[in-house]
């Protein structure tokens, strides 16, 4: 988190968080949204938000352990940020297809709100 703070990054996507379930965590300088598997500490995605970004957060949706979506409203625009952790090409076909379908469903749902 020090690196994010040093470079004054307001929103950062995180992968391989290895946290179970979904929820939020707070550090001294960042608010973390995360989504992971229910029982195993594998994969997982997250989003680190500065206090400034957290004030603009409208809502967020933990899709699964590989996809997380958050919506923000600023004085300039509405913004949707999607964090993904794609399976590698050597992963079996079924998990890759599930991942692609999840991305497609989210994009269709958010059409018009994605910048």
N, C-alpha and C positions, 0 to 999 in steps of 0.2 A: 504494500500500500504506500510505502514511502516514495517509490518511483512514480506512482500515479500523482501523488501530492506534489512531488518535485516538479513535474512537468504540467501541473495544474489541469489534469485530465478530469473531466466531469463525469463521463460515462465510459466504462470499459467492460468488454465482454470477457468472460472467464470460462475456461474449459478444464476438464478433468478436476472438478472441484471435489469429487469423491464424498459428497455429503448425501445422507439418506433423506428421502422424502422431499418436501419443498418448504420454503419458509424464508425468513429474513434473519440476518445477523448484523450487529453493529460493531464497528471498530471506532477508534478515536476520531477518525476523519472520514470514514466511508460507511455507507449503508449497503449491505450485500443482499441481493435477491438470489435465491438458488433453487434449482430443481434437479433431483437425482432419483436413483432407483429407491424403491421402498425398503428393501432389505439388505442390499449389498452396497458396499462402498466402492463403486466403480463408476466410470464415466462422470456425468454430471456437468451442468452448465450453470453459470451465474452471471450477475451483472453488478459491478461496483458503481455506486452513485455517490458523488460528492454531496455535501449538504445543499448546495445550489441546485443540483440536478434533482435531488429528492423532493425539493419544494415544487418542482414542475411535474412530478410523477402523477399521472392521472390514475392508471391502473396497470397491473401486470398479470401475466398468465403463464404458469408453469405447464407447458404442453406435455413434456416427458423428460427423461434424463438427457436428451440431446437437443431440446428446443425450448427456448424461453422467449417470451415477447413482453415488451413494456411500452406503454404509451405515455407521451409527455405533451404538455401544453406550455408553450412559452409565449412571450409577447410578440415574437416574430412568426411563429408557425406551430402547427401540431406535428408531432414527430413520433413515428413508431420505430423502435429498435428491436431487432431480432438477433438473438445469440444462438448459434448452432455449433454442435460438435459432431461433425460427419463421421460415419464409420469409414474405415480404410477400405481400399479396393480388395484386400485379401479377406475381408469379412464375408461370411456367407451371404448369399443373395437376399434371403428373407429380411434380415435386419436392415439392409440397404434400401430395400423396397419400402419397408415401413417408415424409414427416415424420410425418403423422398415423398411418400404420400402425406406424411405429417407436415412437411414444408409446403407442399402444394395446397393442402387444406387451409393452413394458416394464411398463406398469401391470398387465396380466394376470399377468405373471411375478412381480411384487412384491406382489400383493394379500395383505393380511394383515401386511405389513411396512411399509406406508406410513402415516405419521402425519400 
